[in-house]
Amino acid sequence: MNTPLESHDPYLRTYTEPEVASLLCELHERGKPFGIRWGSAAVNGNTIDGRLLVDFGDTSVATVLNLLALLREAARE
């Protein structure tokens, strides 16, 4: 697995709300085969230091990307 992203990575500031919403859709789809559901996860429009937050515990985009990386890796195995 690649090194997990840190929530303070400046690269994360480049993500827009539509891009994060798309990532969340992918997260929902990739999580289904594993019984993982994030029905309430959504972009909440708030930012911390220029980084968008996601509503499932006000997590950062880094968390979403790290979860996707794990699910993508699991799908390859």
Number of C-alpha atoms within 10 A of each C-alpha: 6 8 7 13 15 14 15 15 10 11 12 18 16 11 14 14 16 10 12 19 17 14 17 22 16 14 22 17 14 20 18 11 11 11 7 12 14 15 10 9 19 19 24 14 12 13 14 10 9 13 22 24 23 25 16 14 8 15 15 21 24 21 16 19 18 16 16 19 17 14 17 14 12 11 12 6 5
